[in-house]
Amino acid sequence: MTTHLFQHLAMIAQEAGADPGTGLKAWQTFTIFIVTPVALFTLITATVLFFTRKKKSN
């Protein structure tokens, strides 16, 4: 049990001299992790559908 605890503490500890910087604001997090992937998925899906659709023959 204690070995398991110490392994997790080692993962949390930062290196000496590390400067993590400021955190993200809520809208930045939402944009990076929600809006961007959805927009990329939509763009890729639309591109694939556009180039693989069946052509109308008259």
PyMOL commands that place a pseudoatom at each C-alpha (Angstrom):
pseudoatom trace, name=CA, resn=MET, resi=1, chain=A, elem=C, hetatm=0, pos=[0.000, 0.000, 0.000]
pseudoatom trace, name=CA, resn=THR, resi=2, chain=A, elem=C, hetatm=0, pos=[2.703, 2.508, 0.899]
pseudoatom trace, name=CA, resn=THR, resi=3, chain=A, elem=C, hetatm=0, pos=[4.710, 1.589, -2.201]
pseudoatom trace, name=CA, resn=HIS, resi=4, chain=A, elem=C, hetatm=0, pos=[1.681, 2.391, -4.339]
pseudoatom trace, name=CA, resn=LEU, resi=5, chain=A, elem=C, hetatm=0, pos=[1.292, 5.754, -2.581]
pseudoatom trace, name=CA, resn=PHE, resi=6, chain=A, elem=C, hetatm=0, pos=[4.953, 6.676, -3.082]
pseudoatom trace, name=CA, resn=GLN, resi=7, chain=A, elem=C, hetatm=0, pos=[4.771, 5.856, -6.797]
pseudoatom trace, name=CA, resn=HIS, resi=8, chain=A, elem=C, hetatm=0, pos=[1.945, 8.360, -7.224]
pseudoatom trace, name=CA, resn=LEU, resi=9, chain=A, elem=C, hetatm=0, pos=[3.764, 11.005, -5.212]
pseudoatom trace, name=CA, resn=ALA, resi=10, chain=A, elem=C, hetatm=0, pos=[6.785, 10.665, -7.498]
pseudoatom trace, name=CA, resn=MET, resi=11, chain=A, elem=C, hetatm=0, pos=[4.569, 11.332, -10.541]
pseudoatom trace, name=CA, resn=ILE, resi=12, chain=A, elem=C, hetatm=0, pos=[3.136, 14.478, -8.969]
pseudoatom trace, name=CA, resn=ALA, resi=13, chain=A, elem=C, hetatm=0, pos=[6.492, 15.971, -7.919]
pseudoatom trace, name=CA, resn=GLN, resi=14, chain=A, elem=C, hetatm=0, pos=[7.943, 18.553, -10.303]
pseudoatom trace, name=CA, resn=GLU, resi=15, chain=A, elem=C, hetatm=0, pos=[11.547, 18.917, -11.277]
pseudoatom trace, name=CA, resn=ALA, resi=16, chain=A, elem=C, hetatm=0, pos=[13.668, 21.517, -9.532]
pseudoatom trace, name=CA, resn=GLY, resi=17, chain=A, elem=C, hetatm=0, pos=[13.398, 24.894, -11.236]
pseudoatom trace, name=CA, resn=ALA, resi=18, chain=A, elem=C, hetatm=0, pos=[10.168, 24.012, -13.079]
pseudoatom trace, name=CA, resn=ASP, resi=19, chain=A, elem=C, hetatm=0, pos=[7.977, 27.007, -13.863]
pseudoatom trace, name=CA, resn=PRO, resi=20, chain=A, elem=C, hetatm=0, pos=[4.545, 25.673, -14.902]
pseudoatom trace, name=CA, resn=GLY, resi=21, chain=A, elem=C, hetatm=0, pos=[3.073, 29.056, -15.870]
pseudoatom trace, name=CA, resn=THR, resi=22, chain=A, elem=C, hetatm=0, pos=[-0.496, 30.213, -15.563]
pseudoatom trace, name=CA, resn=GLY, resi=23, chain=A, elem=C, hetatm=0, pos=[-3.524, 28.005, -16.001]
pseudoatom trace, name=CA, resn=LEU, resi=24, chain=A, elem=C, hetatm=0, pos=[-6.071, 28.139, -18.804]
pseudoatom trace, name=CA, resn=LYS, resi=25, chain=A, elem=C, hetatm=0, pos=[-9.275, 30.100, -18.550]
pseudoatom trace, name=CA, resn=ALA, resi=26, chain=A, elem=C, hetatm=0, pos=[-12.589, 28.227, -18.906]
pseudoatom trace, name=CA, resn=TRP, resi=27, chain=A, elem=C, hetatm=0, pos=[-13.249, 29.453, -22.454]
pseudoatom trace, name=CA, resn=GLN, resi=28, chain=A, elem=C, hetatm=0, pos=[-9.719, 28.474, -23.535]
pseudoatom trace, name=CA, resn=THR, resi=29, chain=A, elem=C, hetatm=0, pos=[-10.154, 24.975, -22.146]
pseudoatom trace, name=CA, resn=PHE, resi=30, chain=A, elem=C, hetatm=0, pos=[-13.565, 24.650, -23.814]
pseudoatom trace, name=CA, resn=THR, resi=31, chain=A, elem=C, hetatm=0, pos=[-12.158, 25.845, -27.144]
pseudoatom trace, name=CA, resn=ILE, resi=32, chain=A, elem=C, hetatm=0, pos=[-9.135, 23.553, -27.073]
pseudoatom trace, name=CA, resn=PHE, resi=33, chain=A, elem=C, hetatm=0, pos=[-10.820, 20.367, -25.875]
pseudoatom trace, name=CA, resn=ILE, resi=34, chain=A, elem=C, hetatm=0, pos=[-14.385, 20.674, -27.251]
pseudoatom trace, name=CA, resn=VAL, resi=35, chain=A, elem=C, hetatm=0, pos=[-14.697, 23.139, -30.142]
pseudoatom trace, name=CA, resn=THR, resi=36, chain=A, elem=C, hetatm=0, pos=[-11.474, 22.282, -31.987]
pseudoatom trace, name=CA, resn=PRO, resi=37, chain=A, elem=C, hetatm=0, pos=[-12.015, 18.478, -32.096]
pseudoatom trace, name=CA, resn=VAL, resi=38, chain=A, elem=C, hetatm=0, pos=[-15.668, 18.880, -33.123]
pseudoatom trace, name=CA, resn=ALA, resi=39, chain=A, elem=C, hetatm=0, pos=[-14.713, 21.368, -35.856]
pseudoatom trace, name=CA, resn=LEU, resi=40, chain=A, elem=C, hetatm=0, pos=[-11.962, 19.065, -37.163]
pseudoatom trace, name=CA, resn=PHE, resi=41, chain=A, elem=C, hetatm=0, pos=[-14.325, 16.074, -37.141]
pseudoatom trace, name=CA, resn=THR, resi=42, chain=A, elem=C, hetatm=0, pos=[-16.943, 18.067, -39.044]
pseudoatom trace, name=CA, resn=LEU, resi=43, chain=A, elem=C, hetatm=0, pos=[-14.415, 19.339, -41.585]
pseudoatom trace, name=CA, resn=ILE, resi=44, chain=A, elem=C, hetatm=0, pos=[-12.948, 15.877, -42.221]
pseudoatom trace, name=CA, resn=THR, resi=45, chain=A, elem=C, hetatm=0, pos=[-16.427, 14.297, -42.467]
pseudoatom trace, name=CA, resn=ALA, resi=46, chain=A, elem=C, hetatm=0, pos=[-17.643, 16.951, -44.921]
pseudoatom trace, name=CA, resn=THR, resi=47, chain=A, elem=C, hetatm=0, pos=[-14.519, 16.560, -47.048]
pseudoatom trace, name=CA, resn=VAL, resi=48, chain=A, elem=C, hetatm=0, pos=[-14.836, 12.773, -47.208]
pseudoatom trace, name=CA, resn=LEU, resi=49, chain=A, elem=C, hetatm=0, pos=[-18.554, 12.942, -48.011]
pseudoatom trace, name=CA, resn=PHE, resi=50, chain=A, elem=C, hetatm=0, pos=[-17.976, 15.546, -50.713]
pseudoatom trace, name=CA, resn=PHE, resi=51, chain=A, elem=C, hetatm=0, pos=[-15.306, 13.519, -52.515]
pseudoatom trace, name=CA, resn=THR, resi=52, chain=A, elem=C, hetatm=0, pos=[-16.940, 10.083, -52.132]
pseudoatom trace, name=CA, resn=ARG, resi=53, chain=A, elem=C, hetatm=0, pos=[-20.585, 10.859, -52.929]
pseudoatom trace, name=CA, resn=LYS, resi=54, chain=A, elem=C, hetatm=0, pos=[-22.208, 9.208, -55.886]
pseudoatom trace, name=CA, resn=LYS, resi=55, chain=A, elem=C, hetatm=0, pos=[-22.549, 11.404, -58.930]
pseudoatom trace, name=CA, resn=LYS, resi=56, chain=A, elem=C, hetatm=0, pos=[-26.026, 11.870, -60.440]
pseudoatom trace, name=CA, resn=SER, resi=57, chain=A, elem=C, hetatm=0, pos=[-26.291, 10.419, -63.897]
pseudoatom trace, name=CA, resn=ASN, resi=58, chain=A, elem=C, hetatm=0, pos=[-28.915, 11.754, -66.294]
for i in range(1, 58): cmd.bond("trace and resi %d" % i, "trace and resi %d" % (i + 1))
show_as sticks, trace
zoom trace
